[in-house]
Amino acid sequence: MQSVDFTTLMALCAELRSQWLPARLEQVYQRDRHTIALSLRTLEKRGWLTVSWHPQAARLCMDEPPPRTPDTFTFSQQLRHQLNGLALVAIEPIAPWERALDLQFSRRPGDPPQWHLYVEVMSKYSNVVLTTADRQIVTVAHQVSAQQSSVRPLLTGQPYEFPPALTETIPRMEEDPATWRERLQLVPIPLRKAMLRNYRGLSSALVREMGDRTQVDVEQPTNQLSDRDWDALFQAWQEWLSALANESFQPGWKEKGYTVMGWGNHQPANSVQEVVSVYYREQLNRQEFEQLRNQVTQRVETNLRKLREREEDFQKRLQQSDEADRYKERADLLMAHLHEWKPGMKRITLADFETGEPTEIPLDPEKNAVQNAQAFYKRHQKLRRSRKAIEPLLAEVLGEKAYLEQVQVAIAQTPQYQNPDDLEALHEIRDELIQQGYLNATDSRSRPTAEPSPFREYRTPSGFSVLVGRNNRQNDDLTFRFATDYDLWFHSQEIPGSHVLLRLPAGAVPDDRDLQYTANLAAYHSRATQSHQVPVVYTEPRHVFKPKGAKPGMALYKHETIIWGEPQTARQYAPASENGKA
């Protein structure tokens, strides 16, 4: 993940100062344990300033409004108590070339600042600190004790100490090319490392952009660069310093990441705020998606493995109980032929009652004939009781297994992150697993309540809408809330998969192409997605019902018609949208 470097931070500050100062602070909301949102209002507009001390995505930018859910974090409550109603009058670096900003608040523009909100954008050492006018710490986003850092502890009630001064050389436009080149050439190491070691304000991403700008490989040693390379690099160096001095930036999107200098192949963007906001929101969503998907996948697979082991054990015990009648037959034979038993016998051969065939019966030589028969009767009763006890347990295991396989299919249908709906659908699966007791709700504040994620939507050849559930919550909504009497309900037969709804207006009759198209989608969004053909059933929604006490996404149906779906054909279908909630 590309980090906010000094250049990006200065570009953000330049835009904020020109567009949002002075501004009244109206509200403080903490999005999560690493991010707060400040509601700012100027004479012309209102917006939300995101301030984040995330170890990988620390930033300061205008962003989307936060969700309308209760904020229970202590840090935001303290900021709200001290800063609400005050004016944000300045955003300044605490020192030249430092990635730490001083957000100054006063009662009105022109008054001396009463509060300082220090925002330190320093990767894993990022932090946000609120101090009084004389720099006494009132609250800290992440308190740092003396045991954690003997150099610079950050504790409530202590004086705020600025970060240790940087030791690298300050970049200056007045520096002549020969001195600049000599400093970088002193040690024959890769150019990127030489620039980062010798000068402040640089980042790996910026140095690579310089390399793209000048067509110079920044990973080659400095003693292998030509005079042309050095001249081109110095020209780019001067462009960079000029952009910082004039606050002239060109934000844009690159194939991987973003730029604020406009170097290399990029797609121009409207503002630095937009680029930073969208980039880090998407990157954090992607990161959260991968972590959450791994979490729910592992938990589902672990539970499925245990259920399969229990199923196998119950099946073996049921097979043993199938021999119950054999034990009763042996006991009856033995009781009917007591006169043929002799002391010390280990086995006896008797004629079967029905077939007359000889049947060999093992005996315990320590017991007489009656005692052996009683042992067989006891074994018969035990196995019969065992079957009665095991059958409901096996049914429960099979039902739970079918449910988790349905969840597994829902997870598999979204293998990678593409948009926020993918993450929300995965959150719904996680919430469902928590409700069903498969996961622990470790932190109820980690995710605010959100609107349900949208269904997948397609269009048949005749233009009818087809809605596909992304998880069990959507499957239930689709079947039991959104389906009308005119629609048709599709599902892979006896195979875990999504509920699929062919939406039809009153009086409309789908042709064979529409039915086949929808069946292909139902087959594709099932566990048999890799198959060539999959049996799919369809019926009217009124013939689909949910048994009492059934788990989410589980349903029974009747009056169905079977059609063969082709999942490989459906791979080529393009979604019409992912709305479906209208």
C-alpha positions in Angstrom: 0.0 0.0 0.0 1.4 3.4 -1.0 1.9 5.6 2.1 1.2 9.3 2.3 4.6 10.9 1.9 5.7 14.4 2.5 4.8 15.6 -1.0 1.3 14.2 -0.8 0.8 15.6 2.7 1.9 19.1 1.5 -0.5 18.8 -1.5 -3.3 17.9 0.8 -2.5 20.8 3.1 -2.4 23.2 0.2 -5.9 22.2 -1.0 -7.3 22.3 2.6 -5.9 25.7 3.3 -7.2 27.2 0.0 -10.7 25.6 0.2 -11.5 24.9 3.9 -10.0 27.6 6.1 -11.3 29.1 8.2 -14.1 26.5 9.0 -16.3 25.9 12.0 -16.0 22.5 13.6 -19.5 21.2 14.1 -19.1 17.5 15.0 -16.5 14.9 15.7 -17.2 11.2 14.9 -14.8 8.3 15.3 -15.2 5.8 12.4 -13.0 3.1 14.0 -10.0 2.8 16.3 -7.7 4.5 13.8 -9.9 7.2 12.2 -11.9 10.2 13.2 -14.0 12.5 11.0 -14.3 16.2 11.7 -17.4 18.0 10.3 -16.3 21.4 8.9 -18.5 24.2 7.7 -17.4 27.3 5.8 -19.6 30.1 4.4 -20.1 28.2 1.2 -20.1 24.4 2.0 -19.9 21.6 4.6 -17.7 18.5 4.5 -16.0 15.9 6.5 -12.3 15.9 7.2 -10.9 12.4 7.8 -7.9 12.2 10.2 -6.3 8.8 10.4 -3.4 7.4 12.3 -3.7 3.9 10.7 -0.2 2.2 10.7 -0.5 1.7 6.9 -2.9 4.3 5.8 -2.3 7.4 8.0 -3.8 10.4 6.1 -5.6 13.7 6.3 -8.2 14.4 3.6 -11.8 15.4 2.9 -13.9 12.3 2.8 -17.4 10.8 2.7 -19.7 11.4 5.6 -19.5 8.8 8.4 -22.3 6.3 9.1 -25.2 7.3 11.3 -24.5 5.0 14.2 -23.6 5.7 17.8 -20.0 6.7 18.4 -18.8 5.1 21.7 -15.0 5.9 21.5 -13.5 7.9 24.3 -11.0 9.8 22.1 -13.7 11.3 19.9 -15.8 12.2 23.0 -12.9 14.2 24.4 -12.3 16.0 21.1 -16.0 16.8 20.8 -16.0 18.2 24.3 -13.1 20.5 23.8 -13.3 21.5 20.1 -17.0 21.6 19.1 -18.0 25.0 17.9 -14.5 26.4 17.5 -12.9 27.5 14.3 -10.2 25.7 12.5 -8.0 28.6 11.6 -4.6 27.0 10.4 -3.0 23.8 9.2 0.8 24.1 9.4 3.8 21.7 9.6 5.3 21.7 13.0 8.7 22.1 11.4 10.1 22.3 7.8 10.0 18.9 6.0 8.2 17.2 8.9 5.2 14.9 8.3 3.5 16.3 11.4 0.8 18.9 11.2 -0.6 21.4 13.6 -4.3 22.0 13.3 -5.0 25.2 15.2 -8.4 26.0 16.7 -9.6 29.3 18.1 -12.9 30.9 19.1 -13.0 32.9 15.9 -10.7 33.6 13.0 -8.0 36.1 13.9 -7.9 35.0 17.6 -4.8 33.2 19.0 -5.2 29.4 18.9 -6.7 27.9 22.1 -6.1 24.3 21.1 -3.7 22.4 18.9 -4.5 19.0 17.2 -1.2 17.5 16.2 -1.5 15.0 13.4 1.6 12.9 12.9 1.6 11.0 9.6 4.5 8.6 10.2 3.5 5.1 9.1 3.4 2.8 12.1 4.3 5.6 14.4 1.4 7.8 13.4 -0.6 9.5 16.1 -3.0 12.3 16.9 -2.6 14.5 20.0 -4.8 17.2 21.4 -3.0 19.9 23.5 -3.8 23.2 25.1 -2.4 26.5 23.9 0.8 25.9 26.0 1.2 22.3 24.6 -0.1 20.3 27.6 -1.5 17.0 26.3 -5.2 16.6 26.9 -5.9 13.4 25.0 -4.0 11.1 22.7 -5.3 8.7 20.1 -2.6 6.2 21.0 -0.8 6.7 24.3 2.9 5.9 24.4 4.3 5.0 27.8 7.9 5.5 28.9 8.3 1.7 28.7 7.3 1.8 25.1 9.5 4.7 24.2 12.0 6.3 26.5 12.8 8.9 23.8 9.3 10.4 23.4 6.4 9.2 25.6 3.0 10.6 24.8 0.8 10.6 27.9 -2.2 12.6 29.0 -1.2 15.5 31.3 2.4 15.6 30.1 3.9 18.3 27.9 3.9 17.6 24.1 7.3 17.0 22.7 7.9 17.4 19.0 9.2 14.4 17.1 13.0 14.1 17.1 14.6 16.3 14.4 15.5 14.8 11.1 19.2 14.3 10.3 19.1 14.2 6.5 20.0 17.2 4.4 17.2 19.6 3.6 16.6 19.8 -0.2 17.2 23.3 -1.6 16.6 24.7 -5.1 19.7 26.7 -4.7 22.0 23.7 -4.5 24.1 23.4 -7.6 24.0 20.2 -9.7 27.6 19.2 -9.0 27.2 19.3 -5.2 23.9 17.4 -5.5 25.4 14.7 -7.7 28.6 14.4 -5.5 26.5 13.9 -2.4 24.5 11.1 -4.1 27.6 9.5 -5.7 29.7 9.3 -2.5 28.8 5.7 -1.9 28.1 3.4 -4.9 24.7 2.1 -3.8 21.4 2.0 -5.7 20.2 5.5 -6.6 16.9 5.1 -4.7 18.7 4.2 -1.5 21.2 7.0 -2.0 18.4 9.6 -2.4 16.4 8.4 0.6 19.5 8.3 2.9 20.8 11.8 2.0 17.7 14.0 1.7 14.5 14.7 3.7 11.0 14.6 2.2 11.5 11.7 -0.2 9.8 8.4 -0.4 10.3 5.3 -2.5 7.2 6.0 -4.5 8.4 9.5 -5.3 11.9 8.4 -6.3 10.4 5.7 -8.6 8.2 8.5 -10.2 11.4 10.5 -10.8 12.8 7.4 -12.5 9.7 7.1 -14.7 9.9 10.8 -15.5 13.5 10.6 -16.6 13.6 7.0 -17.9 16.3 6.2 -15.4 16.4 2.9 -13.5 16.6 4.1 -9.9 17.7 0.6 -8.7 21.1 0.8 -10.5 24.2 1.9 -8.5 25.0 5.6 -8.6 28.4 5.0 -10.2 26.8 3.5 -13.3 24.6 6.5 -14.2 25.5 8.5 -17.2 25.9 12.3 -17.4 22.6 12.4 -19.3 20.9 10.4 -16.5 22.2 12.8 -13.9 21.1 15.9 -15.9 17.6 14.5 -16.3 17.3 13.5 -12.7 18.4 16.9 -11.5 15.8 18.5 -13.8 13.1 16.3 -12.2 14.5 17.2 -8.8 14.0 20.9 -9.5 10.5 20.3 -10.8 9.6 18.6 -7.5 11.0 21.4 -5.3 9.3 24.0 -7.5 5.9 22.2 -7.1 6.4 22.2 -3.3 7.4 25.9 -3.3 4.5 27.0 -5.5 2.0 24.5 -4.2 1.3 23.4 -7.7 0.4 19.7 -7.9 -1.1 17.5 -10.6 -3.1 14.6 -8.9 -3.8 11.5 -10.9 -4.4 7.8 -10.9 -1.6 5.4 -11.9 -1.9 1.7 -12.7 -0.9 0.9 -9.2 -1.4 3.8 -6.8 -1.6 7.5 -7.4 0.5 10.5 -8.1 0.4 14.2 -7.0 3.2 15.2 -9.3 1.6 14.1 -12.6 4.7 12.2 -13.7 4.5 9.0 -15.8 1.5 7.4 -17.2 -1.6 8.5 -15.2 -5.2 9.5 -15.5 -5.8 13.0 -14.2 -8.0 13.4 -11.1 -10.0 16.4 -9.9 -8.2 16.9 -6.6 -5.6 15.4 -4.2 -8.4 15.0 -1.6 -10.4 12.8 -4.0 -7.4 10.7 -4.9 -6.3 10.1 -1.3 -9.8 9.5 -0.1 -10.7 6.9 -2.8 -7.4 5.2 -2.8 -7.1 4.4 0.9 -10.8 3.6 1.3 -10.4 1.0 -1.5 -7.1 -0.3 -0.1 -8.5 -0.7 3.4 -11.6 -2.3 2.1 -9.5 -4.8 0.1 -7.3 -5.5 3.1 -10.4 -6.0 5.3 -12.0 -8.2 2.7 -9.1 -10.5 2.4 -8.8 -10.8 6.2 -12.5 -11.4 6.7 -12.8 -13.9 3.9 -9.9 -15.9 5.3 -11.5 -15.8 8.7 -15.0 -17.0 7.7 -13.6 -19.5 5.2 -11.4 -21.1 7.8 -14.2 -21.2 10.4 -16.7 -22.8 8.0 -14.1 -25.3 6.7 -13.2 -26.3 10.3 -16.8 -26.8 11.3 -17.5 -28.7 8.1 -14.6 -31.0 8.8 -15.9 -31.8 12.3 -19.4 -32.4 11.0 -18.1 -34.8 8.4 -16.3 -36.7 11.0 -19.4 -36.9 13.2 -21.5 -37.9 10.2 -19.0 -40.8 9.4 -19.1 -41.9 13.1 -22.9 -41.9 13.2 -23.1 -43.8 9.9 -20.8 -46.5 11.3 -22.9 -46.8 14.4 -26.0 -47.0 12.4 -24.5 -49.8 10.3 -23.8 -51.6 13.6 -27.4 -51.1 14.7 -28.5 -52.8 11.5 -27.3 -56.1 13.1 -29.8 -55.8 15.9 -32.3 -58.2 14.4 -29.5 -60.7 13.9 -28.8 -60.8 17.6 -32.5 -61.4 18.4 -32.6 -64.3 15.8 -29.5 -65.9 17.5 -31.1 -65.6 20.9 -34.4 -67.1 19.7 -32.6 -70.0 18.0 -30.5 -70.6 21.1 -33.6 -70.6 23.4 -35.4 -73.0 21.1 -32.5 -75.5 21.1 -31.3 -75.4 24.7 -31.0 -79.2 24.7 -28.3 -79.1 22.1 -26.0 -76.8 24.2 -23.1 -78.5 26.0 -20.8 -76.9 28.7 -17.7 -75.2 27.3 -19.0 -74.7 23.8 -17.5 -71.8 21.9 -19.9 -72.0 19.0 -23.0 -73.9 18.0 -24.6 -74.5 14.6 -28.4 -74.5 14.4 -30.9 -74.5 11.6 -32.5 -71.1 10.7 -36.2 -70.9 11.4 -37.2 -69.6 8.0 -34.7 -71.0 5.5 -33.5 -74.1 7.4 -30.0 -73.2 6.5 -27.3 -73.9 9.1 -26.4 -70.8 11.2 -23.3 -70.7 13.3 -23.6 -68.8 16.6 -20.6 -67.8 18.6 -20.9 -68.5 22.4 -19.1 -67.4 25.6 -17.8 -70.7 27.1 -18.0 -69.2 30.5 -21.8 -68.8 30.2 -24.6 -71.4 29.8 -27.1 -71.4 26.9 -29.6 -69.2 28.7 -27.0 -66.6 29.7 -25.7 -66.5 26.1 -29.2 -65.9 24.8 -29.8 -63.2 27.4 -26.5 -61.5 26.2 -27.8 -61.5 22.7 -31.2 -60.1 23.7 -29.4 -57.3 25.6 -27.2 -56.5 22.6 -30.4 -56.4 20.4 -32.1 -53.9 22.8 -29.0 -51.7 23.0 -28.6 -51.5 19.3 -32.3 -50.6 18.8 -32.0 -47.8 21.4 -28.8 -46.7 19.7 -30.5 -46.3 16.4 -33.4 -44.3 17.9 -30.8 -42.0 19.5 -28.5 -41.7 16.5 -31.0 -41.0 13.8 -32.1 -37.5 15.1 -28.5 -36.7 15.8 -27.5 -37.6 12.3 -30.3 -35.6 10.8 -29.2 -32.6 12.8 -25.6 -33.0 11.6 -26.8 -33.4 8.0 -28.9 -30.2 8.3 -26.0 -28.2 9.8 -23.7 -29.6 7.1 -26.1 -28.5 4.4 -26.3 -25.0 5.9 -22.6 -24.6 6.1 -22.1 -25.8 2.6 -24.6 -23.1 1.5 -22.5 -20.5 3.4 -19.4 -22.0 1.7 -20.9 -21.4 -1.7 -21.8 -17.8 -0.9 -18.2 -17.1 0.2 -16.8 -18.8 -2.9 -18.9 -16.7 -5.2 -16.9 -13.6 -4.3 -13.2 -14.7 -4.6 -11.8 -11.2 -4.6 -12.7 -7.6 -3.8 -14.1 -5.5 -6.6 -16.4 -2.9 -4.9 -17.7 -2.1 -1.5 -20.8 -4.3 -2.0 -18.5 -7.3 -2.0 -17.2 -6.3 1.5 -20.7 -5.6 2.8 -21.9 -9.0 1.5 -19.0 -10.7 3.4 -19.8 -8.7 6.5 -23.4 -10.0 6.3 -22.0 -13.6 6.2 -19.8 -12.9 9.2 -22.8 -11.4 11.1 -24.9 -14.4 10.3 -22.2 -16.8 11.5 -22.0 -14.8 14.7 -25.8 -15.1 15.1 -25.7 -18.8 14.5 -22.9 -19.2 17.1 -20.0 -20.2 14.7 -18.1 -17.0 15.4 -17.6 -14.8 18.5 -18.5 -11.2 18.4 -15.1 -10.0 19.5 -15.7 -6.3 18.9 -19.2 -5.0 18.3 -17.9 -1.6 17.5 -15.7 -2.8 14.6 -18.5 -2.4 12.0 -21.5 0.0 12.1 -24.9 -1.3 11.0 -25.2 -0.7 7.2 -27.8 -1.0 4.6 -28.2 -4.5 3.1 -25.9 -5.2 0.3 -27.5 -5.2 -3.2 -28.5 -8.3 -5.1 -26.6 -9.3 -8.3 -28.8 -8.3 -11.2 -28.9 -9.6 -14.8 -31.1 -9.2 -17.8 -32.6 -12.0 -19.8 -32.7 -11.9 -23.7 -36.3 -10.6 -23.4 -35.2 -7.9 -21.0 -36.6 -9.4 -17.8 -34.7 -8.7 -14.5 -33.0 -11.7 -12.8 -31.9 -11.2 -9.2 -29.3 -13.5 -7.5 -28.7 -13.6 -3.8 -25.2 -13.1 -2.6 -25.6 -14.7 0.8 -28.2 -16.4 3.0 -29.6 -13.0 4.2 -30.2 -12.0 0.6 -31.5 -15.4 -0.3 -34.2 -15.1 2.4 -35.0 -11.5 1.4 -35.2 -12.4 -2.2 -37.5 -15.4 -1.7 -39.7 -14.3 1.2 -39.8 -10.5 0.9 -39.2 -9.4 -2.7 -40.8 -12.2 -4.7 -44.2 -11.5 -6.1 -46.9 -13.9 -7.4 -45.9 -13.3 -11.0 -42.2 -14.2 -10.5 -40.4 -17.5 -10.9 -38.0 -18.9 -8.3 -34.9 -21.0 -9.4 -32.4 -23.1 -7.4 -30.0 -25.8 -8.2 -31.6 -29.2 -7.4 -30.3 -30.8 -4.2 -27.1 -28.7 -4.5 -26.1 -25.7 -2.3 -26.5 -22.5 -4.2 -28.0 -19.0 -4.5 -31.7 -18.3 -4.7 -32.4 -16.8 -8.1 -35.6 -14.8 -9.0 -36.8 -14.2 -12.5 -38.9 -11.0 -12.1 -42.0 -10.9 -14.3 -44.6 -8.1 -14.7 -48.2 -9.1 -14.4 -49.3 -11.1 -17.5 -45.8 -11.6 -18.8 -44.8 -15.1 -20.0 -41.1 -15.9 -20.3 -40.0 -17.9 -23.3 -37.5 -20.8 -23.3 -34.5 -18.5 -23.8 -35.4 -16.6 -20.6 -35.9 -19.8 -18.6 -32.6 -21.2 -19.9 -30.8 -18.0 -19.2 -32.0 -17.9 -15.6 -31.3 -21.7 -15.1 -27.8 -21.1 -16.3 -27.3 -18.4 -13.7 -28.7 -20.6 -10.9 -26.3 -23.4 -11.9 -23.4 -20.9 -12.1 -24.1 -19.5 -8.6 -24.1 -23.0 -7.0 -21.6 -25.4 -5.7 -21.6 -27.2 -9.1 -20.3 -24.1 -10.9 -17.5 -26.1 -12.5 -19.9 -28.7 -14.0 -21.0 -28.9 -17.6 -24.7 -29.3 -16.8 -26.6 -28.9 -13.5 -30.2 -29.8 -12.7 -32.1 -26.7 -11.7 -35.7 -26.5 -10.4 -38.1 -23.6 -10.8 -41.5 -22.9 -9.3 -43.7 -20.1 -8.2 -42.5 -18.3 -5.1 -45.8 -19.2 -3.3 -44.7 -22.9 -3.5 -41.4 -22.1 -1.6 -41.6 -22.1 2.2 -39.2 -22.1 5.1 -39.6 -24.8 7.8 -40.1 -23.6 11.3 -36.7 -23.2 13.0 -34.7 -23.6 9.7 -31.4 -21.8 9.4 -31.0 -18.7 7.2 -31.1 -19.5 3.4 -32.7 -22.9 3.8 -36.0 -23.5 2.1 -38.3 -26.3 0.8 -40.3 -26.2 -2.4 -43.0 -28.2 -4.3 -44.7 -28.2 -7.7 -41.3 -27.7 -9.3 -40.1 -28.1 -12.9 -36.6 -29.3 -13.7 -34.4 -27.7 -16.3 -30.8 -28.3 -17.1 -28.6 -25.3 -16.4 -25.2 -24.7 -18.1 -22.9 -22.8 -15.7 -20.1 -22.5 -18.2 -22.4 -20.5 -20.5 -23.4 -18.2 -17.6 -19.7 -17.2 -17.1 -20.0 -14.9 -20.0 -23.1 -13.1 -18.7 -22.5 -9.5 -17.7 -24.4 -8.2 -14.7 -26.8 -5.4 -15.5 -26.2 -3.9 -12.1 -25.8 -4.8 -8.5 -28.8 -2.9 -7.3 -31.9 -4.9 -7.1 -33.2 -3.1 -4.0 -35.3 -0.6 -5.9 
